[in-house]
Amino acid sequence: MKVLTISDVRKNFAAVVDMVIDDAEECVIPRGGGKAVVIVSLDEWNAMRETLHVLGSASNARRLLESIAQADAGLVEEHPLLDPDSAAHDSGKEAA
């Protein structure tokens, strides 16, 4: 996490934005009174929001932690990825 003054950010805004995006590095800009702001990339912001959403539900959090424990214990099965187009086509055949 990079800490920069507001003056430095103002002078080098494009470079700061590039650093945040390209290096996935948060930028903290301290203000008076112990307050601060953080600049994060949109990808990082979306990932944080998704994590909060998933962990915001006790049942989702429990299932996720159980799945992680199963994976850590080697209790996983590998499956090939499905092609969405062929999966939709195949499901149409089953319904007929």
Summary of the structure (lengths in Angstrom):
residues: 96
radius of gyration: 21.8
end to end distance: 56.2
largest distance: 67.7
contacts: 186
relative contact order: 0.08
helix: 62%
strand: 10%
